Amino acid sequence: MAGGASSVFIEASTIRELFRKLSEEYPGMEPHIKRGVAVSIGGKIYRDQLDTKLPVSSEIYLLPRVPGG
C-alpha cells in the first residue's frame, strides 16, 4: 500500500492530519484507515483519538484493529 516501502516519512501535527496525508499520498491505505487502525506512538496505543498531537520526529506504527472482546 506504500509502494513497497517498509516505512514512510510524513509531516503531520495530529493523527487526523497523518491519516489525511497518508490517504492522499498512498491511496491504497485509505480503505484500511477508514476501516479503522490504531496508532502506536512511543509504545502507547491510540484509538479514535484523532486530535492527538504527534511528537516531533516520532516513530509511529499503524496497527489493524483486532475484533473481539
Secondary structure, 3 states (H helix, E strand, C coil): CCCCCCCCCCCCCEHHHHHHHHHHHCHHHHHHHHHCEEEEECCEEECCCCCCECCCCCCEEEEECCCCC
